[in-house]
Amino acid sequence: MENIEKNILALVIVITTIFIFIRMVLNVEITLERYIIFIFYLVVLVLGLLRPDNIYSGESAIALNPFGFLNDIKGDKLSLIIMLINLIIFVPMFFLLAKLNYFRGSFLFIFIFFEVFVFIIEYLQYKMDVGVFDLSDIFLYNVSFFIGYIFWLVYNKIRKKFI
C-alpha cells in the first residue's frame, strides 16, 4: 500500500474512531459501534506495531531487560519518542474492552486478554523481523494499560455522578 493510501486509511480510521468515541462517552452509541471502534483500534495497533514498511532495520533479537528503555533514552531523542508512544498506545485498550459486551465487568479477563495480545504482538515483531521481542516494551504497554484503567475508573465515577 502506498504512503498516500496509508495516510487516507489512517485519517478515515481516526475520524471515525473519534466520532464513535465521543458517542460512547456520551452514552449515545449502539452496540455495533463499540465493536467497530475496537476493530479499527486493533487494525491501527497491528499496522503500527508490525510496521510492514520496513522501518526496523536490524536483526531479530530478544531483549529481556524490562527497564531497557531507560538506557535507550539517554541522549537519543528518537528512543524517547518511541518510549512516549509505547506509554500512550495502549491507554484506550481497557476502555474499549470494558465497553464491549463480551468483556464487561471482568478486570481479570480484560487484563489476561491484553497480556496475551501484547505478547503475541511482540512475538510477531520478532518472528517477522520487524522488531525486537522486548520486555521493556511490554512493561511500557502495561503502564499504558493501567493508565487507561485509571481513566476508566474516573470516567465511571463522573458518569455515575451525573446520571
C-alpha positions, 0 to 999 in steps of 0.5 A: 500500500502506498504512503498516500493510501496509508495516510487516507486509511489512517485519517478515515480510521481516526475520524471515525474512531473519534466520532464513535468515541465521543458517542460512547462517552456520551452514552449515545452509541449502539452496540455495533459501534463499540465493536467497530471502534475496537476493530479499527483500534486493533487494525491501527495497533497491528499496522503500527506495531508490525510496521510492514514498511520496513522501518526496523532495520536490524536483526531479530533479537530478544531483549529481556531487560524490562527497564531497557528503555531507560538506557535507550533514552539517554541522549537519543531523542528518537528512543524517547519518542518511541518510549512516549508512544509505547506509554500512550498506545495502549491507554484506550485498550481497557476502555474499549474492552470494558465497553464491549459486551463480551468483556464487561465487568471482568478486570481479570479477563480484560487484563489476561486478554491484553497480556496475551495480545501484547505478547503475541504482538511482540512475538510477531515483531520478532518472528517477522523481523520487524522488531525486537521481542522486548520486555521493556516494551511490554512493561511500557504497554502495561503502564499504558494499560493501567493508565487507561484503567485509571481513566476508566475508573474516573470516567465511571465515577463522573458518569455515575455522578451525573446520571 
